[in-house]
Each structure stands twice: as C-alpha cells, then as structure tokens.
Amino acid sequence: MVDLRRSLVINFISSSGTTLLQFIVSIMLARILTPREIGVYSMTVVFINFAHVFRDFGVSAYIQREKDLTTDKLRSAIGVLYFSSWLIASILLYASSSIGLWFNEPAIIPVMRVLAIGFFFIPFGAVTHALLARNFEAKKEAFPNAVGTIFFCISCIVLAKTGFGSMSLAYANLINIITCSLAYIPMRPKGLPWIPSFKHWRSVAHFGAGSLLSSCASTLHGAIPDIVLGKIGSARQVGLLSRANSTVTIFSYIAGSTVSYGAVSYMAQMYHRGESLVPTLSRATVLLTGVGWSALALSAVLGGDIVLALYGPTWLECVPAILPLSIAGSISMLFHFAPIAVTSIGRPYLSAMPTIISTVARILFCIVMYDGTLNRFAWALCLATLITAPVISIQQARYFGYSSAAMLRDMIPSMIVALGTALAAWVLSTLLPVHLASLARLLIMALPLAAVWYVLLRITRHILVGEIDRLVAPIKAKLPFIGPNV
C-alpha cells in the first residue's frame, strides 16, 4: 500500500502536468479549429480506439496481472503484441478509404492513415510501460509521458495555426507516439528481452481473448455515439458532442490515469493472497465519487459558463447535452472499478455483458429518440447507461459479495456532498450579475464552492477528509507558523 500510495502521488503530479498542458491546448484548438474539423478527428479516433483493443490484445493487463512472469512469458507477450499491432496497422491503412466513403466524409481518410502509422511504433514502449505499472514505478513512467506531451502540444498548436485542420491532431498524435517510444528506451527494466517469441503465446492469448471481449465491448460502447451521430447527424454535431463530453469529463481529464493507476496489479495481489476485494472496491469508489460526483454536479449547473469561458460562443449549442451526460457520468463512475476488479480475478470477460447491453441500448435509443437535436441524443445515451446499472450490481454481489444496498449506503456521504455543492453553485450563479464575463463568474465562485465542498466533507465524515489531511500534513510540517493541531 505504501508503494502504491507513493506511486499514486507521483502519477497524479505527472498526469496533472500533462493534463494541464493538454487542457490548455484543447482550449486553444477550440478557438482555431471549427466544430466540423474537430468532429472529423473525433469520428476517426472512434475507429482508432477500437483498433487499440485488438492491438493490445490484453497483453498489458496480462503483464500486470501474471503471478509468475518469467522471461519466456515476457518474450511471448512481446511477440503477440508486435504481431497484433502491425497487423492492425495494416488493416487500418487498407480500410481507411472504405470508412471515409461510408461516412461520406473524405477528410477522414488521411487522418486515419496517419493515426494508423502510429501502431507500428507503439509496441516499442508498451511492454516497458506495463512492467513499470506492474511494479508501481510511476517516477520512471513520468519522463516519457512528459516528453510525449510536450511534443504533442507544440505540434498541435503549430500545425493548427498553419492551416492543417484535422490533420494537425493526427500528426501531433504520431509525433507523441514516436517520442514516447524513444523516451521509454532508457526506462527499460534490467533483463527485459528485446527478441520476441511465441513459445507461451497460448497462455497470453487465452488471457487476451477474455480481456479482448470486455475491452472490445467497452470500446464499441464508447464509439457508438460518434458513429451513430456521424451517420444520422453530421460531423459538426459530433464535434459539439465531443465538446459537451469534454466539459462533463473535466475531472476525469484532470485526474487522468491516477484514478486507476496500479489498480489491476494491486487487486490481483490481494486476490492471490485470498483477501476480499470488497473493502478496496468500496473505499476506491467512495473516494472517486467524493470528488467526481461534485465535479459532475458543478458541470451540470455551470455548464453554460464553463463552455463560454473555455471554448467561446461557437460551442454554446453543446450546453443542453451537458445535464444528461453528467447524469450518465455519475452512474458510470459508481461502477468505475468493477471491470478492473473482474480483470484482477482473471475473469475480464464478465464486464462484457453489461457493456454489450448498454451498447445495444445506445444504438436503439439514439436512433429512436433522435429528432435532429443534440439534447435528445444525449438523453438517449443517459437512458442507456441507466438500464445497465442493475446488471453490474448483480455481478458485484455475486462475485465479490458487494451488494447494491451496501454500495448505496457507502455512497451516501458522496451524494450529500455533491447535491450540497450543486445547490451552492446554483445559488451563487443566480446571485451573480448576468452581465459579468463567464470566466469572472467562475473565478468568483471557485473559492466559496471549494469551501462548501470541504465543509460538507467534514460534516458527512467522508473518508476523503483523511486523504486530504494526509496530503496536507507534510506541508503543515514545513510551515512553522501553523500549529500541530490546525
């Protein structure tokens, strides 16, 4: 736990810096690129993300979870990863024209081809990344992450300003992959083989097949909105939906990989020791919702001000979609660690069932409910998420002994904190003059809302208070004018 906690702090610092840079870039790009250009990239990334599932083939999760990871098994994992990555890259290059034709959007073709080239380079750093995560070596992971992010951000802005449009994001992504792969070379653990093998490919493939089912279902689930809206709507609406999602997921964006960092390895170790995962599941979810639900509630209440302040009036049409997406996000956050838990016990395929149900529901609801507006489309996504919750609850009760009633009891403090913070935001928003600039309104509300959130944490005795005190303790110790009892 000490190693994991230290790695979480390091990972958060690293990912926060990365997130800050990427967030600034996304704001700048929103004022340089049009909704259509961002929509074209979003539609293309849907297929790229889906391809990543097959590219990885569960190898990263296998390396992090495998109890007895020998050199031969590592070489086999490398062999499977190289084969799957290069095969998928070739398929994407070949299929790019057909996908562009299906959407009747030729701009997709060159974007997809550039993104496909990145698949040839990803394996060179992927295994090292998985091993570092297995050993909770977040400090070593920070360097490649920082290098790739810096090159990505610079490339994005320079290329976008020089008129590359959607291609600026594609080229920046490729540059990021190449620089990360190069930066991972000095981070390679001692004894990590260079030469791939297929001696133990069956054990890797067996785990990968189970992982592939759930990962494939999850990725398809995330891809459906852009695919369906891109087909029955337009690239412009896809761009607006992407921006509404960005507003709703600001917390997830800031938290980055820290939320799930090392979770598979940590839970797998607990499972191998015969320990119950319920306390870890409960604590992790309460901590996540303690911050995440309040962030989602604020996004729902202050969505208009956030969009205007960050992205400008061009994107105001996305605001009606923020409320339903926030509700859907709060439901998904409640079960964030469920797929990780079933993967850690060697049953990754279990998470595929609820995801498949939600995916089918998304397709049906989106097609039936869509009336040409983004608002109705977003409510369709929300309803699809809602009907999946009971399925995941049943799985958690059956395989971990974590009942729905117990989970809901655990989440009461987070719920009170989120509702109280949202109410305070609504009151402050109503009291502030409408003519004030959106950024000014948000800045004025920031400190009072943070104070309300913290006071509510104290009142509800939320376990997040202990984590905050633990983080603040070293700072207090270094400040002589703060007493030990403060």
Residue pairs with C-beta under 8 A, 6 or more apart in sequence:
3 136
4 136
4 262
4 266
6 136
6 138
7 136
7 137
7 138
7 139
7 261
7 262
8 138
8 258
8 261
8 262
9 471
10 138
10 139
10 142
11 138
11 141
11 142
11 256
11 257
11 258
11 261
12 255
12 256
12 258
13 142
14 138
14 141
14 142
14 145
14 146
15 145
15 255
15 256
15 257
15 258
16 254
16 256
17 146
17 149
18 145
18 146
18 149
18 256
19 253
19 254
19 256
21 149
21 150
21 153
22 149
22 152
22 153
22 253
23 253
23 254
24 153
25 152
25 153
25 156
25 157
26 246
27 310
27 311
28 157
28 160
29 38
29 156
29 157
29 160
29 168
29 169
30 38
30 243
30 310
30 311
30 312
30 314
30 315
31 311
31 312
31 314
32 157
32 160
32 161
33 160
33 165
33 166
33 168
34 236
34 239
34 314
35 235
35 236
35 239
35 240
35 243
35 314
35 315
36 234
36 235
36 236
36 239
37 165
37 166
37 239
38 166
38 239
38 242
38 243
39 230
39 234
39 235
39 236
39 237
39 238
39 239
39 240
39 242
40 105
40 107
40 108
40 111
40 165
40 166
40 235
41 111
41 166
41 169
41 170
42 226
42 238
42 239
42 241
42 242
43 103
43 105
43 108
43 226
43 227
43 230
43 235
43 238
44 108
44 111
44 112
44 115
44 166
44 170
45 115
46 222
46 223
46 226
46 227
46 230
47 92
47 99
47 112
47 223
48 92
48 112
48 115
48 116
49 219
49 222
49 223
50 216
50 219
50 220
50 223
51 88
51 91
51 92
51 116
51 119
52 219
53 212
53 215
53 216
53 218
53 219
54 84
54 88
54 212
54 216
55 81
55 84
55 85
55 88
55 89
55 119
55 122
56 81
56 84
56 126
56 215
57 80
57 81
57 84
57 204
57 205
57 208
57 211
57 212
58 204
58 207
58 208
58 209
58 210
58 211
58 212
58 215
58 348
59 77
59 80
59 81
59 84
59 126
59 127
59 130
59 204
59 208
60 126
60 129
60 130
60 133
61 207
61 211
61 264
61 343
61 348
62 77
62 204
62 207
62 208
62 211
63 69
63 74
63 77
63 127
63 130
63 131
63 134
64 130
64 133
64 134
64 264
64 265
64 268
65 207
65 264
65 265
65 268
65 343
65 344
65 346
66 73
66 207
67 268
67 272
69 134
71 191
71 193
72 197
72 199
72 200
73 200
73 203
73 204
74 127
74 192
74 193
75 193
75 195
75 196
75 197
75 199
76 196
76 197
76 198
76 199
76 200
76 201
76 203
76 204
77 127
77 204
78 123
78 127
78 193
78 196
78 197
79 196
79 197
79 198
79 201
80 198
80 201
80 204
80 205
80 208
81 123
81 126
81 127
82 123
82 196
85 119
85 120
85 122
85 123
85 126
86 119
86 120
86 123
88 119
89 116
89 117
89 118
89 119
89 120
92 112
92 113
92 115
92 116
92 119
93 113
93 116
93 117
96 108
96 109
96 112
96 113
96 116
97 109
99 108
99 109
99 112
100 106
100 107
100 108
100 109
100 112
103 230
103 231
105 230
105 235
107 165
107 166
110 167
110 170
111 166
111 167
111 169
111 170
114 167
114 170
114 171
114 173
114 174
115 170
115 173
115 174
117 174
118 173
118 174
118 177
118 178
121 177
121 178
121 181
122 177
122 181
124 181
124 184
124 185
125 144
125 180
125 181
125 183
125 184
125 185
127 192
128 184
128 187
128 188
128 189
128 192
129 141
129 144
129 184
131 189
131 192
132 138
132 140
132 141
132 187
132 189
133 141
133 261
133 262
133 265
134 265
135 189
136 262
136 265
138 261
138 262
140 187
141 187
143 183
143 187
144 180
144 183
144 184
144 187
145 180
147 179
147 180
147 182
147 183
148 176
148 177
148 179
148 180
148 183
149 176
151 172
151 175
151 176
151 179
152 172
152 173
152 175
152 176
153 172
155 168
155 171
155 172
155 175
155 176
156 168
156 169
156 172
159 167
159 168
159 171
159 172
160 168
160 169
162 168
164 171
207 346
207 348
210 346
210 347
210 348
210 349
211 343
211 348
211 349
213 348
213 349
213 352
214 339
214 342
214 343
214 348
214 349
214 350
214 351
214 352
214 355
215 348
216 352
217 351
217 352
217 355
217 356
217 359
218 339
218 351
218 352
218 355
220 355
220 359
221 355
221 358
221 359
221 362
224 359
224 362
224 363
224 366
225 241
225 362
225 366
225 377
225 381
226 238
226 241
226 242
228 362
228 363
228 366
228 367
228 370
229 237
229 238
229 241
229 366
229 370
229 377
230 238
232 366
232 367
232 370
233 370
233 372
233 377
237 374
237 377
240 315
240 317
240 318
240 321
240 374
241 318
241 321
241 374
241 377
241 378
243 307
243 311
243 315
243 318
244 318
244 319
244 321
244 322
244 325
244 374
244 378
245 325
246 253
247 299
247 303
247 306
247 307
247 310
247 318
247 322
248 296
248 299
248 322
248 325
248 326
248 329
249 329
250 295
250 299
250 306
251 291
251 292
251 295
251 296
252 259
252 292
255 291
255 292
259 288
259 336
260 336
260 337
260 340
263 284
263 337
263 340
263 344
264 340
264 343
264 344
266 280
266 344
267 277
267 280
267 340
267 341
267 344
267 345
268 344
268 345
270 276
270 277
270 280
270 344
271 277
271 344
271 345
271 346
276 400
276 401
277 341
277 344
277 345
277 400
278 400
278 401
278 402
278 406
281 337
281 338
281 341
281 396
281 400
281 402
282 402
282 406
282 407
282 410
283 463
284 337
285 334
285 336
285 337
285 407
285 410
285 411
286 410
286 411
286 413
286 414
286 462
286 463
286 464
287 463
287 464
287 467
288 333
288 336
288 337
289 330
289 333
289 334
289 411
289 414
289 415
289 418
290 413
290 414
290 417
290 457
290 462
290 463
290 464
291 464
292 329
292 330
292 333
293 330
293 333
293 414
293 415
293 417
293 418
294 417
294 418
294 421
294 422
294 453
296 326
296 329
296 330
296 333
296 418
297 326
297 330
297 418
297 419
297 421
297 422
297 425
298 421
298 422
298 425
298 449
299 306
299 322
299 326
300 322
300 323
300 326
300 327
300 422
301 422
301 425
301 426
301 429
302 425
302 429
302 442
302 445
303 319
303 322
303 323
303 326
304 316
304 319
304 438
305 429
305 438
305 441
305 442
306 438
306 442
307 315
307 316
307 318
307 319
307 322
308 316
308 438
309 437
309 438
309 439
309 442
317 374
318 374
320 373
320 374
320 375
320 378
321 374
321 375
321 377
321 378
322 378
323 378
324 375
324 378
324 379
324 381
324 382
325 378
325 381
325 382
327 382
328 381
328 382
328 385
328 386
330 418
331 385
331 386
331 388
331 389
332 385
334 389
334 407
334 411
335 389
335 392
335 393
335 396
338 351
338 392
338 395
338 396
339 348
339 351
341 396
341 400
342 348
342 350
342 351
342 395
342 399
343 351
345 399
347 399
350 395
350 399
351 395
353 391
353 395
354 388
354 391
354 392
354 395
355 388
357 387
357 388
357 391
358 384
358 385
358 387
358 388
361 383
361 384
361 387
361 388
362 380
362 381
362 384
365 380
365 381
365 383
365 384
366 377
366 380
366 381
366 384
368 380
369 376
369 377
369 379
369 380
369 383
370 376
370 377
370 380
390 404
393 403
393 404
393 407
396 402
396 403
396 404
396 407
397 403
397 404
412 460
413 457
413 460
413 461
413 462
413 463
414 462
416 456
416 460
417 453
417 456
417 457
417 460
417 462
420 452
420 456
421 449
421 452
421 453
421 456
424 448
424 449
424 452
425 445
425 449
428 444
428 445
428 448
428 449
429 441
429 445
432 441
432 444
432 445
436 444
454 468
456 462
457 464
457 465
457 468
458 465
476 482
476 484
476 486
